Amino acid sequence: MKMTTPVRILYTYSNYNCLPVPLLHDYQLLLLVHKCMFHQNLLAEVFHDYFVCNSLVHSHCTRSSHNLHLYSIRSGFGSRCVKFKASQLWNELHADVRNIQSFNCFKFKLRKYLSSMC
């Protein structure tokens, strides 16, 4: 059976249990956020207050009060910054994956979740 190039690449990723480069970048950003939220002892002190919950920015009781705060951006460059992109990815992540506190379990579930997006 002859496969087209995109199908062959996706088959290779799934066959070797790895992620495409853009999803691998998202994976690393989400691991950084998870460490900031649950395992600050694994990070340098600079990153301890790197991400802020909306509930700490304002006292309004909203549906997104438990999400990470997205700072306003003025350019396309701002949307690619680590702080904005990682917060955005974290907010889009399913709550059942986001609420896992064990780092190894989170890595496993996150990889499985991102692999299903391919």
Secondary structure as UniProt FT lines:
FT   HELIX           5..15
FT   TURN            16..17
FT   HELIX           21..38
FT   HELIX           40..42
FT   HELIX           45..47
FT   TURN            48..49
FT   HELIX           54..57
FT   TURN            63..66
FT   TURN            76..77
FT   HELIX           78..80
FT   HELIX           82..92
FT   HELIX           95..98
FT   HELIX           103..115
FT   TURN            116..117
//
